[in-house]
Amino acid sequence: MSVRIEGLCPLLQVFDMPASLAFYRDVLGFEVVAQAPAESDACDWAWLRQGSAELMLNTRYEADDRPAVPDPARVAAHDNTTLYIGCPDVDGAFRHLRSMGIEAEAPVVAPYGMKQLYLKDPDGYTVCFQWKVR
């Protein structure tokens, strides 16, 4: 017997929820499905969706315990986490991201036939938009 899976929704711990929402919602186009404790950018948790892709964000620190700047070691550790997002128009995504002021190198085709566009989110997590090349 196998487990039937209908979706996947990773949870990322973020340093600055308003910055993360500005990136995932305002730049990448995710919609906020739910958030707590309040419906504002200063929330502690948010559930986002765009098409069939889902993502949850949770603040790493409670507001009164948050340091002034992120811990560099923690940000560096995020480098080994990548969100691979299916995107039929990788070149269009690149143009959109650049028009929004996001730093990103032009897409490339990997040896295994995926056109890929890599960038970093505000917390140092890697995001890759990819699609199989015909």
C-alpha positions as CSV (number, residue, x, y, z in Angstrom):
1,M,0.0,0.0,0.0
2,S,1.2,3.5,-0.7
3,V,0.2,6.9,0.7
4,R,-1.9,9.0,-1.6
5,I,-0.5,12.5,-1.8
6,E,-2.5,15.4,-3.1
7,G,0.0,18.2,-2.7
8,L,3.0,19.6,-0.9
9,C,3.3,22.8,1.1
10,P,6.7,23.5,2.6
11,L,7.1,25.7,5.6
12,L,9.9,28.3,5.6
13,Q,11.1,30.2,8.6
14,V,11.6,33.8,7.7
15,F,13.3,36.8,9.4
16,D,11.1,39.6,8.1
17,M,7.5,38.6,7.3
18,P,6.6,41.9,5.5
19,A,9.7,41.5,3.2
20,S,8.9,37.8,2.5
21,L,5.2,38.7,1.7
22,A,6.4,41.5,-0.6
23,F,8.5,38.9,-2.5
24,Y,6.2,35.9,-2.6
25,R,2.9,37.8,-2.9
26,D,3.8,41.1,-4.7
27,V,6.6,39.9,-6.9
28,L,5.8,36.2,-7.6
29,G,2.0,36.5,-7.5
30,F,1.1,34.1,-4.6
31,E,-2.2,34.9,-2.9
32,V,-2.5,34.8,0.8
33,V,-4.9,32.0,1.7
34,A,-4.7,32.5,5.5
35,Q,-2.5,34.3,8.0
36,A,-2.3,34.7,11.8
37,P,-2.6,36.2,14.2
38,A,-3.9,39.2,12.1
39,E,-4.5,39.9,8.5
40,S,-1.6,42.2,8.0
41,D,1.9,42.0,6.7
42,A,3.1,41.9,10.3
43,C,1.6,38.5,10.8
44,D,3.6,35.6,12.3
45,W,2.4,32.9,9.9
46,A,1.0,32.9,6.3
47,W,-0.2,30.3,3.9
48,L,0.3,31.2,0.3
49,R,-0.9,29.7,-3.0
50,Q,-0.4,30.3,-6.7
51,G,-2.0,27.7,-8.9
52,S,-1.2,24.3,-7.4
53,A,1.9,25.6,-5.7
54,E,1.5,26.2,-1.9
55,L,4.0,27.6,0.6
56,M,3.8,28.5,4.3
57,L,5.9,31.2,5.9
58,N,6.5,31.4,9.7
59,T,8.5,34.1,11.5
60,R,11.7,32.7,13.0
61,Y,11.4,35.1,16.0
62,E,8.5,36.5,18.0
63,A,8.3,40.2,17.5
64,D,9.7,41.1,20.9
65,D,12.7,38.6,20.6
66,R,13.7,39.4,17.0
67,P,17.3,40.7,16.7
68,A,18.0,43.8,14.6
69,V,19.6,41.9,11.8
70,P,19.5,38.2,10.6
71,D,22.0,35.8,11.9
72,P,24.5,35.4,9.0
73,A,25.1,31.7,9.8
74,R,21.4,31.0,9.6
75,V,21.0,32.8,6.3
76,A,24.1,30.9,4.9
77,A,22.4,27.6,6.0
78,H,19.4,28.4,3.9
79,D,21.5,28.0,0.8
80,N,20.9,24.3,0.9
81,T,17.2,24.7,0.6
82,T,15.7,25.2,-2.9
83,L,12.1,25.6,-4.0
84,Y,11.7,24.2,-7.5
85,I,8.7,25.8,-9.1
86,G,7.1,24.6,-12.4
87,C,6.9,27.5,-14.8
88,P,6.0,27.0,-18.5
89,D,7.4,30.4,-19.4
90,V,10.8,30.7,-17.7
91,D,11.9,33.5,-20.0
92,G,8.8,35.5,-19.2
93,A,9.4,34.9,-15.5
94,F,12.9,36.3,-16.0
95,R,11.6,39.4,-17.7
96,H,9.0,39.9,-15.0
97,L,11.5,39.5,-12.2
98,R,14.0,41.9,-13.8
99,S,11.2,44.5,-14.3
100,M,10.4,44.2,-10.6
101,G,14.0,44.9,-9.7
102,I,14.9,41.4,-8.7
103,E,18.5,40.3,-9.3
104,A,18.6,37.1,-11.4
105,E,20.9,35.6,-14.0
106,A,19.3,34.7,-17.4
107,P,17.8,31.2,-17.6
108,V,20.0,28.3,-18.7
109,V,19.2,24.8,-19.9
110,A,20.6,22.1,-17.5
111,P,22.2,19.0,-19.0
112,Y,19.1,17.0,-18.1
113,G,16.8,19.2,-20.2
114,M,15.3,21.7,-17.8
115,K,15.3,25.4,-18.5
116,Q,16.0,26.9,-15.1
117,L,16.1,30.4,-13.6
118,Y,17.6,30.7,-10.1
119,L,17.4,33.5,-7.6
120,K,17.4,34.1,-3.9
121,D,14.4,35.1,-1.7
122,P,14.9,37.7,1.1
123,D,16.0,35.0,3.6
124,G,18.6,33.4,1.3
125,Y,16.4,30.5,0.2
126,T,17.0,29.5,-3.4
127,V,14.0,29.7,-5.8
128,C,14.3,28.0,-9.2
129,F,11.7,28.4,-11.9
130,Q,12.0,25.5,-14.3
131,W,10.3,23.8,-17.2
132,K,11.2,20.8,-19.5
133,V,12.7,21.9,-22.8
134,R,11.0,20.3,-25.8
